[in-house]
């Protein structure tokens, strides 16, 4: 198990507390806005699903969801949520998005909520997401853009990341993130911001048609 997996396993038990705290409105808006793009015929991949906070809320709006995360503990908690809410159309599995069990052109939508700024190989992963989406498929993400405004918190997070206490963290500006998504072969069709500092940036992008 690598350092990143250990980190997410360690914090999994207290992860949900942020939803009932200062980020509750951001999560609510994420769910509400995402629902506008879902259909009951869609197959969805929830990349880095965590404890399934948004997964279980969106399951009733689609045909099926495959929800993945690298943390065993996160997946275990997500499965308990699924059982509690009697959800039958979600498959929670421990793996990363590069797994060969995820086939090209197999999903209508890929969700990536609050994960992109933790990825070192962002370009490779965005291309991977484009490949596993069907023609015209949607990529919906929410990302803390820590580069928009300097703060003591940002400096502290950088220090913790450098010494290995927290995972790698990239400080995106909103337009920088848009450019990376467009470079990977997407057209952006909507953006929004769900939090003030740092911006919690919502982006809906569609695979470019040939």
N, C-alpha and C positions, 0 to 999 in steps of 0.2 A: 504494500500500500504506500503510495507516495504522499508527500507533504500536504498537497491540496486535498486529497481524499480524507486524510486524518483531520484536517481543519474542519471540513464540513460535517464529518461524523461527530466531532467533538461538540459543535454548536447546535446540532440538530434538535436537541431537546428544548432549547429556548428560542428556536428560530421563529416560531409562530407568534411570539410575544410582540414582534414589531407590527403585526397586522392589527392588533388591538391598541397599539400605541400611535406614534406620530405619523406612521405611513399608512394608516387604515384607509384614508381617503384616496391615496394613490392606488392602492390595490383595488378598491371599489371601482374607480374610474377605469383602471386597466381591464377589469372584467366587463364593465358596461360597454366600453368602446370596442373591445374585441368581439363581443357578441354580434355587433352590427355586421361583421364580415363572415360569420359562420352560417352554414346550412346543415340541415339534418341528413344530408347525403355525403358530408365531408369526412374524409379520414385525416386525422391531425396528428402531428408529432409535437409533443411538448418537450423541448430540449432543456435540460437542467430544471426539471420540475420541482425539485426540492421536496417539501413535505406535502405537495399536492394542493396547496392553498387555492390556486386559481384553477387547477385541473378539475377538481370535483365540481366547481361552480360552472364550468363550461361544458362538462360532459353531456348534459341534457340538450345541448344545442347542436350536437354533431352526431354522426353515425358511430364513430369510434375514435379513441385517442390511444396512441402509444406514448407513454410518459417515461422518460429516461433521466437518470442522474447517476453520477459516479459514486455517490455516497449510499452505502447499504443502509445506514441508519435513517437517512432521509426517506428512502424508498419504503422501509418498514413502517414509518409513521404515515406515509401517504397511503399505503395499503389499508391501514387501520381506519383512515378517513373514508376510504372507498367502502369498506364493510359497514361502517356506521351509517353511511348515507344510502346503503343498498344500491351502489352503482355497479352496473354490469358491463359497461362498454369501454372500460379503461384497462389497459395492460401496463402495469408499472414494472419496469425492469432496470436492473443496475448495469449500465454500460455507457460508453461515450458515443458521440454522434458519428465517429469514424468507424464504428462497428460494421462488419460485413453482413450483419443481420438486418441492416437498414438498407433497403434496395433503392436504386435510382427510380425517379418518377413514380413514387409510391404514395405520396401525400398531397392533399389539396392545400394544406396549410401547415406551416412550421411556426411554432411559438417559441420565443426566446426571451423570457422575462427576467431582467436583472442578472444577466450572466455575461453579456458581451464584453464588459469592461474588465472581466477577470481572465480573458483569453489572450494568451501570448501569440497564438497562431491564428489570429482573427481572419486574415485574408483566405487562408486555406479552408477554414470552417465556413465562411460565407459562401465560397464556391461549392463546398460540399452541400450546403443547404439548398443552393440553386439546383444542384443535380438531383437531389431526392424529391424535389417538388415536381408535380405534374406541369405540363405546359400551361402557362398563365396562372400558376399557383401563387399563393400569398405567403409572405414572410412578415410576421408581426412581432415586433420587439419593443421592450421598454428598457432603457439604459440610463443609469446615473451618469451624467456628463460632468465629471469632476473638474474638467479643464476650463469650464466657463467662468469660474470665479475662484480666486485664491482664498484660502482660509487656513486657520490653524489646524482644523480637522484634516484638511488635505495633506498638509505637511506631516502631521502625525501618522496618517495612514501610509504615506510614502515610506516613512521610517520603519513602521511595522512590517511593511511588505519587503523592504530591503533586508531586514534581519530575519525574515522567514516566519514571523508570528502570524501574519495573514497572507493569503495567496497574492500572486502577482496582480497588480491593479493598474489599469491604464486610464489616464485622465483625458478623456475625449472632450472636444468641443462639439456642439450639436452639428454644425456643418461638416466637421471632419468625419463624424460618424455617417452622415448621409453620403458623403463622397465614397467611403469604403463600401457601403452597400451598393451604390450605383456601379462602382468599379467591378463588383462581383457579378454583374449582369441583371440588375433589378432596376425598375422604375419606381420612384417613390410616389405614392398616391395620397398619403395623408400623414401629417405630423401633429403632435400636441405635446403639452408639457404638464405633468401631473404633480410637480412639486417645485418649490422655489429654489432652495439651496441645499444640496445641488439639484439642478434640473433633472427630473425623472422623465426622460424623453421618449415619447411614444412614436413609433415609426411603422407605417404599413407600406410594404413594397411588393411589387408584382414582378414575377419572372418576365424578362423581356421576351416577346414572341419573335421567332425567326424572321 
